[in-house]
Amino acid sequence: MTWRRIRAGSGHRYVDDDGEPVDGVTAVIGNGVPKPNLIDASAKETAAFTLENWERLAELPLAKRLHEMERGRFERWGKGTVRGTAVHDLAAKLSAGHEVEVPDELLGHVDAYLRFVEQFEVVDIVCEAMVLSRQWRYAGTLDLLAHVGGETWLVDWKTGASGIWPETALQLAAYAHAETIVRNGKEQPLPPIVRAVAVWLRADGYDVHPVDVGDETFRAFLYAQQVARFRAQPRAATIGEALVPPGLEAAS
């Protein structure tokens, strides 16, 4: 048996041979790495959603209006997530040699992907494959492992408007330091990674950014994993019951 990736709503989770939960790489980074910029971004996205939907929101009851305003930023951010997921899916099908019908709004991103593959002479090894570390008990799904110029590259697609963020290094370091990769339902040793890159796919082209996945970066990921595990604990795991003053103990 091997560990498994299980769909859960719009996301996924990982379990081990016994069905017990395993840390997911992106979940570790999401829960274990501070993102102060998101606070400002959340406020801006909420304000933008409110202005764009002002008249419609004004007609709603207060409770419903508040609920939609609270969720509005996720609707706006979700558009980018859907686009990224769609490009990844189309890229995987194209890599497998299938013919696909590309929606107009994704043509630029898919063209950018095709130019990258052609110009860098990318030869796929495996797409969308699960990697895992039994030693550190985490799993994740890499976008692409490929031969580029005689080297084995770990490739991650990014389609967000803001480009590549430092957390990408933690993500790819976790993948690169995994022990095995799952192919055709079986675990195999992960080939040594010579280079890791994040490819920023946009409607107007692409950029390839080398990403550091060395020991120091991987150590930072492991620290984030510990923070994420700490945050996941119930309050009672670290905070005890309130103490009774000594003079009142007998009376109580």
Secondary structure by P-SEA (a helix, b strand, c coil): cbbbbbbccccbbbbcccccccccaaaaaaaccccaaaaaaaaaaaaaaaaaaaaaaaaccaaaaaaaaaaaaaaaaaaaaaaaaaaaaaaaaaaabbbbbbcccaaaaaaaaaaaaaaacccccccbbbbbbcccbbbbbbcbbbbccccccbbbbbbcccccccaaaaaaaaaaacccccccccccccccccbbbbbbccccbbbbbbbbbcaaaaaaaaaaaaaaaaaacccccccccccccccccccc
